[in-house]
Amino acid sequence: FHIPNLLSGDVYSKLVEPIDHGCINKMPGEFPMFNVIRSFLALLIATTFLTMGNGLLNSLLSINMRLYGSSDLVIGLVMSCNYLGIVIGIFFCQPIISHVGHIRAFAVFGAVITVVALLHGMYLSPLFWALLRMCSGLCVTGLFMVIESWLNEKVEPVFRGRLLSIYMILVYFGIGIGQQFLNVSDVQGKTLFMIVAIMYAVCLVPISITRAVNPQPLDVPRYNLVKLFQLAPISMVGTFTAGMINSSFYAMAPIFGLDIGLPVSQVSLFMSLTVWSGLMFQFPVGLLSDRLDRLLVLGGLGFLIVLASLAIAIFGSLNMVILLFLTVCFGVAFSIYPVSMARAQDNLEKTDIVPVSAALILFFGMGACVGPLTASAFIALVGPWGLYFFTAICGGILGLAAWGYRRKMPSSVEDQVAFVPIPRTSPVVSHFDPRHEDE
């Protein structure tokens, strides 16, 4: 587990030893890691603004549709289209990047998503917004593919784990900060849509002025889903479940907040705390998954989600403090994906690591397509607390599947690879995983 072990043993010696790391121009007395961050500062800034825009736009659209009287099912359908666009982008963005190059592709995707953000504010129609969400999801996948291809090729193997951790922190930080922009202006006005467009446009600046050379295109593996599922079945179930839970939260939690009577300022706080607690849970869960059987950890995560979800549904209405505390506990749901990824790599051959890791993101995307629509059906049936009844069911399915598979296929802790807190962005991030270098 990379972050807690940053200053231990040989890792610390690598951090400070005076060696030439290729693309890093080390100055006397400087830490190489600082030079790494400086070298990738443009990409890291672009990542932060991209995730801020995504976080703000997702919540802004959900809140607007509720305030304008859209039904739960319509909201769920529109928000699911974003994840459908992400799945489509997994297959269509890489050929575009290979054909025109990384900088031009980034400019194209950034320009289109900026226009899409503005179009949301010009015309309110569920069907129109569904098409825009699909286009937005596709562009987001393309943008992340460019960023991660760049990071993958230009960073030295010794720094991969630490840079990936910084990258993941910025992803969560950006999403959480984006929620706070809901308080800047009237959520039913056009100003916030313009702010989203500005964030997307700002992403273009650091990339467009960089003097770095385009990296070589990375091939996204071809998918034989039946074969890949057989190689890591419980991990596929875990990422699919994580997709359902995470997407339903991002899409429907702002609606949940409004429906139980929270003002927009408290909805934004509720969303930000949950996202940031998801980041904080990566570290203790990672330590546990390195010391215990990962099937046991996955099963425990599933049942913890059941407990946290039911606690919110039963006790969340008592007062705001209790609701915020319980939603922080619910943040454990965001650690399912990296644990599932680590579990998948425990028993794989080297040649299977990249395709299986990329397929996990695809399974996450497919679960994310289903999540908001199914959660909206629960909300329509039992009210706003139906969101957490749905996540409780998802957690229960994961817990039972992991515990049942553990009884059937016991594993050894000694054979496990290191846990890495890896984000769910694009298939290219699987190439960036430092565990490939360990192999």
Residue pairs with C-beta under 8 A, 6 or more apart in sequence:
1 283
1 286
1 287
1 290
1 418
1 419
1 420
2 161
2 162
2 164
2 165
2 418
2 420
2 421
2 434
3 162
3 165
3 283
3 421
4 283
4 287
5 11
6 12
6 15
6 162
7 15
14 158
15 31
15 32
15 33
16 31
16 32
18 26
20 26
21 32
21 36
21 156
21 158
21 159
22 156
23 39
23 154
23 155
23 156
24 32
24 35
24 36
24 39
24 156
25 35
26 32
26 35
27 35
32 159
33 159
33 162
36 155
36 156
36 159
36 162
36 163
37 44
37 163
37 166
39 154
40 150
40 151
40 154
40 155
40 163
41 206
42 206
42 207
42 209
42 210
42 212
43 147
43 150
43 151
43 206
43 207
44 166
44 167
44 170
45 206
46 143
46 147
46 203
46 204
46 206
46 207
47 147
47 167
47 170
47 171
47 174
48 170
48 173
48 174
49 174
49 199
49 200
49 202
49 203
50 140
50 143
50 144
50 147
50 174
50 199
50 200
50 203
51 170
51 171
51 172
51 173
51 174
51 175
51 178
52 174
52 175
52 177
52 178
52 181
52 199
53 113
53 117
53 178
53 196
53 197
53 199
53 200
53 203
54 140
54 174
54 175
54 178
55 174
55 175
55 176
55 177
55 178
55 179
55 271
55 275
56 178
56 179
56 181
56 182
56 192
56 195
56 196
56 199
57 117
57 120
57 136
57 178
57 193
57 196
58 79
58 82
58 250
58 251
59 178
59 179
59 182
59 250
59 254
59 267
59 268
59 271
60 182
60 187
60 192
60 193
60 196
61 78
61 79
61 120
61 129
61 133
62 75
62 79
62 251
62 252
62 254
62 255
63 182
63 187
63 254
63 255
63 258
63 264
63 267
64 124
64 187
64 188
65 74
65 75
65 78
65 126
65 129
66 75
66 254
66 255
66 258
66 259
67 187
67 188
67 258
68 124
68 188
70 78
70 126
71 380
72 252
72 255
72 376
72 377
72 379
72 380
73 373
73 376
73 377
73 380
74 126
75 251
75 252
75 255
75 372
75 376
76 251
76 252
76 372
76 373
76 374
76 375
76 376
76 377
76 379
77 126
77 130
77 372
77 373
77 376
78 126
78 129
78 130
78 133
79 133
79 247
79 250
79 251
79 252
79 372
80 247
80 251
80 368
80 369
80 370
80 371
80 372
80 373
81 130
81 131
81 133
81 134
81 137
82 133
82 134
82 136
82 137
82 251
83 137
83 243
83 247
83 365
83 368
83 369
83 371
83 372
84 134
84 137
84 369
85 133
85 134
85 135
85 136
85 137
85 138
85 139
85 140
85 141
86 137
86 138
86 140
86 141
86 365
86 368
87 137
87 362
87 365
87 366
87 369
88 134
88 137
88 138
89 137
89 138
89 139
89 140
89 141
89 142
89 145
89 426
90 141
90 220
90 361
90 362
90 365
90 426
90 427
91 220
92 138
93 105
93 109
93 138
93 141
93 142
93 145
93 426
94 145
94 217
94 218
94 219
94 220
94 428
96 105
96 108
96 142
97 105
97 142
97 145
97 146
97 149
97 217
98 217
100 108
101 214
102 146
102 149
102 150
102 214
102 215
103 207
103 208
103 210
103 214
105 142
105 146
106 142
106 143
106 146
106 147
106 203
106 204
106 207
106 208
107 204
107 207
107 208
108 142
109 139
109 140
109 142
109 143
109 146
110 139
110 143
110 200
110 201
110 203
110 204
110 207
111 204
112 135
112 139
113 135
113 136
113 139
113 140
113 143
113 200
114 197
114 200
114 201
115 197
116 132
116 135
116 136
116 139
117 136
117 193
117 196
117 197
117 200
118 193
118 194
118 197
119 128
119 132
120 129
120 132
120 193
120 196
121 190
121 192
121 193
121 194
122 190
141 426
143 203
144 425
144 426
144 428
144 429
145 220
145 426
145 427
145 428
146 207
148 425
148 426
148 428
148 429
148 431
148 432
149 215
149 217
149 218
149 428
149 431
150 212
150 215
151 163
151 167
151 432
152 215
152 218
152 428
152 431
152 432
153 215
153 216
153 218
154 212
154 215
155 163
155 432
157 434
157 437
160 432
160 433
160 434
160 437
161 420
161 434
164 420
164 421
164 422
164 432
164 433
164 434
165 420
165 421
167 423
168 279
168 282
168 421
168 422
168 423
169 279
171 423
171 425
172 275
172 276
172 278
172 279
172 334
172 423
173 276
173 279
175 275
176 271
176 272
176 275
176 276
176 279
177 272
178 199
179 268
179 269
179 271
179 272
179 275
180 268
180 272
181 192
181 195
181 268
182 192
182 264
182 265
182 267
182 268
183 264
183 265
183 268
184 191
184 192
184 195
185 191
185 192
185 195
186 192
187 264
218 428
218 431
220 358
220 427
220 428
221 354
221 355
221 358
221 359
221 427
222 355
223 355
223 358
223 359
223 362
225 359
225 362
228 236
228 352
228 355
228 356
228 359
229 236
229 359
231 344
231 348
231 352
231 356
232 343
232 344
232 348
232 356
232 360
233 405
234 295
234 298
234 340
234 343
234 401
234 402
234 405
235 340
235 341
235 343
235 344
235 356
235 360
236 340
236 344
236 359
236 360
236 363
237 397
237 398
237 401
237 402
238 298
238 336
238 337
238 339
238 340
238 343
238 398
238 402
239 336
239 337
239 340
239 341
239 360
239 361
239 363
239 364
239 367
240 363
240 364
240 366
240 367
241 302
241 336
241 367
241 394
241 395
241 397
241 398
242 333
242 334
242 336
242 337
242 340
242 364
242 367
242 424
243 363
243 364
243 365
243 366
243 367
243 368
243 369
243 370
243 371
244 367
244 368
244 370
244 371
244 374
244 375
244 394
245 305
245 333
245 336
245 371
245 391
245 394
245 395
246 333
246 334
246 337
246 368
246 371
246 424
247 367
247 368
247 369
247 371
247 372
248 371
248 372
248 374
248 375
248 387
248 390
248 391
249 274
249 330
249 333
249 387
249 391
251 371
251 372
251 375
252 372
252 375
252 376
252 379
252 387
253 270
253 271
253 274
253 387
254 267
254 271
255 379
255 384
255 387
256 379
256 384
256 385
256 387
256 388
257 266
257 267
257 270
257 271
258 264
258 267
259 379
259 383
259 384
260 316
260 317
260 384
260 385
262 270
262 320
266 320
269 324
270 323
270 324
270 327
273 324
273 327
273 328
273 331
274 327
274 328
274 330
274 331
275 331
275 334
276 331
277 327
277 328
277 329
277 330
277 331
277 332
277 334
278 331
278 332
278 333
278 334
278 335
279 331
279 334
280 331
281 331
281 332
281 334
281 335
282 334
282 335
282 338
282 421
283 421
285 297
285 301
285 332
285 335
285 338
285 339
285 419
286 335
286 338
286 339
286 419
286 420
286 421
287 419
288 297
289 297
289 339
289 342
289 416
289 419
290 416
290 418
290 419
291 413
292 413
293 406
293 410
293 411
293 413
294 339
294 342
294 343
294 346
294 411
294 416
295 343
295 402
295 403
295 405
295 406
295 409
295 411
296 402
296 403
296 406
297 339
298 336
298 339
298 340
298 343
298 398
298 399
298 402
299 398
299 399
299 400
299 402
299 403
299 406
300 399
301 332
301 333
301 335
301 336
301 339
301 395
301 398
301 399
302 336
302 395
302 396
302 397
302 398
302 399
302 400
302 401
302 402
303 395
303 396
303 399
304 329
304 332
304 395
305 330
305 332
305 333
305 336
305 391
305 392
305 394
305 395
305 398
305 399
306 392
306 395
306 396
306 399
308 326
308 329
308 330
308 332
308 333
309 330
309 388
309 389
309 391
309 392
309 395
310 388
310 389
310 392
311 326
311 329
312 323
312 326
312 327
312 330
312 385
312 388
313 385
313 388
313 389
313 392
315 322
315 326
316 322
316 323
316 326
316 327
316 385
316 388
317 323
330 391
333 391
333 395
336 398
337 360
337 364
337 422
337 424
338 419
338 420
338 421
338 422
339 419
340 360
341 357
341 360
341 420
341 422
341 433
342 416
342 417
342 418
342 419
342 420
344 356
344 357
344 360
345 353
345 356
345 357
345 417
345 435
346 411
346 415
346 416
346 417
347 411
347 415
348 356
350 439
353 430
353 433
353 435
353 436
353 439
354 430
354 431
354 436
357 427
357 430
357 433
358 427
358 430
360 430
361 424
361 425
361 426
361 427
361 429
361 430
362 427
364 424
374 390
375 386
375 387
375 390
375 391
378 386
378 387
378 389
378 390
379 386
379 387
380 386
382 389
417 435
417 438
418 435
418 438
420 433
420 434
420 435
422 429
422 433
423 429
